Each structure stands twice: as structure tokens, then as C-alpha cells.
Amino acid sequence: MQQLQKLIVNVTEAYENFVFHRVFSLVYNFCTVEMSSIYMDVLKDRMYCEASDSLSRRSGQTAMYRILDCLVRMLAPVLVHTAEEAWAAMRFKSQKVESVHLAEMPKVDDSIDYQIAEPRWQKIMGLRDEVLRVLEGLRQEKKIASNQQACVTIHCGEEELAAILNELGLEQFAALCIVSEAKLQKVTGETTVVAQKSSYQKCRRCWNYWPSVGADSEHPDLCKRCVFVVHRA
């Protein structure tokens, strides 16, 4: 949602200055990098495996709905017919108008301050890039077949980065990197990342390698989360 606010600011500026090729570039990069390569890749586990009414799944759906609603309106002036078809297909709309070309362009949500949060996320995503680089080495060595098989330990020599990770939560950082587990060890010196194949069993439903797999005698091949979802179904 923070990146969406940044996109709205930049796209609005580009339209006001009649720099239409920049509108295309901004939206294209947002869709291919922020959405496809990162957000939706990370969100797949939540969408497929959480309970349909779980807070985390509904939160992701809400974010994607708002992103879709804003993207369609931003694209309307340059992708006229496709935007109109998308608008007609949307079940829920922020503005009750028949045509997307009667809708107003999206405005920045003042309650979301992306500028304050951006330096924090730059550090998190920089660390994620390093984790992915280390995991690629494991894949090339045939030690793991996917990121989900890996356990990552961050030897952190930066107090600010360690504080950011603790605030975010190691479980959330593991989900961001799509690994089974992330550990943090504070050290002196520079920050390094070490990864190895997880020692945990694989959950047959979500394919994550978690310590809770096998803890339930009724479902010995499922993790705690999946057991909960299956029992509720």
C-alpha cells in the first residue's frame, strides 16, 4: 500500500506534465516488480493456505482490491478500452459510476506515509536480496530445490537493521523471503547471511518446512496452521 501511494504521486505528476510515456513506465515497473516479482509471489501462501476468512488472507485481498481499483483508473487515459472492460468486470468499485472514464483519478491516502517508511523498507529489501543471492547458490549446488526448503540465519552487525527485523518479526521476514525459517544473531562487524537445508518435515498441504509438522497425530503430514484450517473446513 505504501508503494501504491508512491505510484499515485508519480503518475499524477506525469499526467499533469503530459509525460505519458512515464505513466506507462511507472505502472509497468510497479506491476512487474512490486506486484508480480515480490508482493503476489509472497502472498500466494496466504491466499492458498490460510482459512478463507482469516485476517491475513482478507488483508491481502483488501490490498489487492485497492491496488486494482487505483491501477484501472490510472490506466484509463492511455489504455482506454482495456480499462473500461476491467472496470465493468470489477464486482466492487470505489466509485459508483458506470464507466471508468467518469471516475476520478486516485488520490493519495494521507494516513499512509510511505516517505517515512521507505528507508526502513529499503533496508529490509536489501537484506532480502542478499538472502535470495545466498539461496541461489544453494540451488545451484543442488542442496535445495526451492526457497521453502531453506533455513536462513542472519548474522547482523547493524543495530538499526536488527531493530527493524525484530519490529517486522522474523516470521514475517521468512515469509517475505519464502523460506521455512529465519533466525537472527547479533554480531560485531558486517552483516552476513548463512543458509542451509531445513531439518523440518514438509507440510503436504502448504509445502512449508515447519517444526509443527507431525505434531498432530490425526494429521501427521500437516503443519499446525494447516491442521487448524482443515478442522474448520
C-alpha positions in Angstrom: 0.0 0.0 0.0 2.9 2.3 0.7 4.3 1.6 -2.8 0.9 2.3 -4.3 0.8 5.8 -2.7 4.2 6.5 -4.2 3.0 5.3 -7.6 -0.1 7.6 -7.4 2.1 10.6 -6.6 4.4 9.9 -9.5 1.7 9.0 -12.0 -0.3 12.1 -11.2 2.7 14.3 -11.7 3.5 12.6 -15.0 -0.1 13.2 -16.3 -0.1 16.8 -15.1 3.1 17.4 -17.1 1.8 15.4 -20.1 4.7 12.9 -19.9 2.6 9.9 -20.9 5.5 7.6 -21.6 6.5 8.0 -18.0 3.0 6.9 -16.9 3.4 3.7 -18.8 6.9 3.1 -17.4 5.8 3.7 -13.8 2.8 1.4 -14.0 4.7 -1.3 -15.9 7.5 -1.4 -13.4 5.1 -1.4 -10.5 3.2 -4.4 -12.0 6.2 -6.4 -12.9 8.5 -5.7 -9.9 6.5 -4.6 -6.9 3.4 -6.8 -7.7 4.5 -9.8 -9.7 8.0 -10.4 -8.6 7.5 -9.6 -4.9 4.1 -9.0 -3.4 2.0 -11.6 -5.3 4.8 -14.2 -5.1 4.9 -13.7 -1.3 1.1 -13.6 -1.0 0.5 -17.0 -2.7 1.0 -18.9 0.5 -1.5 -16.8 2.4 -4.1 -16.9 -0.4 -3.9 -20.6 -1.0 -3.3 -21.9 2.5 -4.9 -19.6 5.2 -8.6 -20.0 6.1 -10.9 -18.2 3.7 -12.0 -15.8 6.5 -8.6 -15.3 8.2 -7.4 -11.8 8.9 -4.2 -12.2 7.0 -5.9 -13.5 3.9 -8.6 -10.9 3.9 -6.0 -8.2 4.5 -4.2 -9.3 1.3 -7.4 -9.4 -0.6 -8.3 -5.9 0.5 -4.8 -4.6 -0.5 -5.1 -6.2 -4.0 -8.6 -4.8 -4.4 -7.4 -1.3 -3.7 -4.4 -1.7 -5.9 -6.6 -2.9 -8.8 -9.1 -0.1 -8.3 -6.4 2.5 -8.5 -4.5 0.9 -11.4 -7.5 0.7 -13.6 -8.3 4.4 -13.1 -4.7 5.4 -13.6 -4.5 3.4 -16.9 -7.9 4.6 -18.2 -6.5 7.6 -20.2 -3.8 5.5 -22.0 -5.4 2.0 -22.1 -8.9 3.2 -22.8 -10.9 0.0 -23.9 -9.0 -2.5 -21.6 -9.5 -0.2 -18.6 -13.2 0.0 -19.4 -13.5 -3.8 -19.7 -11.7 -4.3 -16.4 -13.9 -1.7 -14.7 -17.0 -3.5 -15.9 -15.7 -6.8 -14.6 -14.9 -5.5 -11.1 -17.5 -6.6 -8.6 -16.7 -3.8 -6.1 -15.7 -0.3 -7.1 -14.6 2.7 -5.0 -16.8 4.9 -7.1 -20.3 4.0 -8.2 -20.1 5.2 -11.9 -20.9 3.2 -14.9 -17.8 4.0 -16.9 -14.2 4.2 -15.6 -13.9 7.4 -17.7 -16.4 9.0 -15.3 -14.4 8.1 -12.3 -11.9 10.4 -10.6 -8.2 9.6 -10.7 -7.0 8.1 -7.4 -5.8 10.3 -4.6 -3.0 9.7 -2.1 -4.2 8.2 1.2 -2.8 10.7 3.8 -2.9 8.1 6.5 -0.2 6.1 4.7 3.2 7.9 4.9 5.4 6.0 2.5 8.2 8.5 2.7 8.9 7.8 6.4 8.7 4.1 5.9 10.7 3.9 2.7 14.2 3.9 4.3 13.1 1.0 6.6 11.8 -1.0 3.6 14.9 -0.3 1.6 17.0 -2.0 4.3 14.6 -4.9 4.6 14.5 -5.4 0.8 18.3 -5.1 0.6 18.7 -7.8 3.1 16.1 -9.9 1.2 18.2 -9.5 -2.0 21.2 -10.9 -0.1 19.2 -13.8 1.2 18.0 -14.6 -2.3 21.6 -14.5 -3.6 22.7 -17.0 -1.0 19.7 -19.3 -1.7 20.5 -19.2 -5.4 23.9 -20.6 -4.5 22.3 -23.5 -2.6 20.0 -24.2 -5.6 23.0 -24.3 -8.0 24.7 -26.7 -5.6 21.5 -28.9 -5.7 21.2 -28.7 -1.9 17.7 -27.3 -2.1 15.1 -27.4 -4.9 13.1 -24.3 -3.6 13.4 -21.5 -1.2 10.9 -23.1 1.1 13.4 -25.9 1.9 15.9 -23.4 3.4 16.6 -22.1 6.8 18.3 -18.7 6.9 20.5 -17.3 9.7 21.3 -13.5 9.6 24.5 -12.6 11.4 23.6 -9.0 11.9 26.3 -6.4 12.8 24.0 -3.4 12.4 21.9 -2.4 15.4 19.4 -0.4 13.2 18.8 -3.4 10.9 18.4 -5.8 13.9 15.8 -3.5 15.4 14.0 -3.3 12.1 13.9 -7.1 11.8 12.7 -7.5 15.3 9.9 -4.9 14.7 8.9 -6.6 11.5 9.2 -10.1 13.0 11.4 -12.9 11.9 8.4 -15.0 10.8 7.3 -12.2 8.5 10.8 -11.8 7.1 10.9 -15.6 6.5 7.6 -15.2 4.6 9.0 -12.3 2.6 11.9 -14.5 1.5 9.7 -17.6 1.2 11.9 -19.7 3.4 10.9 -22.1 6.2 12.6 -20.2 9.0 14.7 -17.1 9.6 17.0 -16.6 12.6 18.8 -13.5 13.9 22.2 -13.5 15.6 23.7 -10.2 16.6 27.5 -10.0 15.9 30.2 -7.3 15.6 31.3 -6.4 12.2 29.4 -6.6 8.9 26.1 -8.4 8.3 26.3 -11.8 6.6 23.7 -14.4 5.6 24.0 -18.1 6.0 21.5 -20.6 4.6 21.1 -24.4 4.8 18.5 -27.0 4.1 15.8 -27.1 6.8 15.8 -30.1 9.1 12.0 -30.0 9.5 9.5 -32.1 7.6 7.5 -30.8 4.7 3.8 -30.0 5.2 1.9 -31.8 2.4 -0.7 -29.1 2.2 1.3 -25.8 2.1 4.7 -27.3 1.3 6.4 -25.3 4.0 9.0 -26.9 6.2 8.0 -26.1 9.8 8.7 -27.6 13.2 5.0 -28.2 13.8 4.7 -30.7 11.0 3.9 -34.1 12.6 2.7 -32.7 15.9 -0.9 -33.7 15.3 -1.5 -37.4 15.4 -4.6 -37.2 13.3 -2.8 -35.3 10.5 0.9 -36.2 10.9 1.8 -34.8 7.5 0.4 -31.3 8.1 1.7 -28.2 10.0 -0.2 -26.6 12.8 -1.7 -23.9 10.6 -3.0 -26.4 8.0 -4.4 -28.7 10.7 -6.4 -25.7 12.0 -7.7 -24.8 8.6 -8.6 -28.4 7.7 -10.5 -28.9 11.0 -12.5 -25.7 10.3 -13.4 -26.7 6.7 
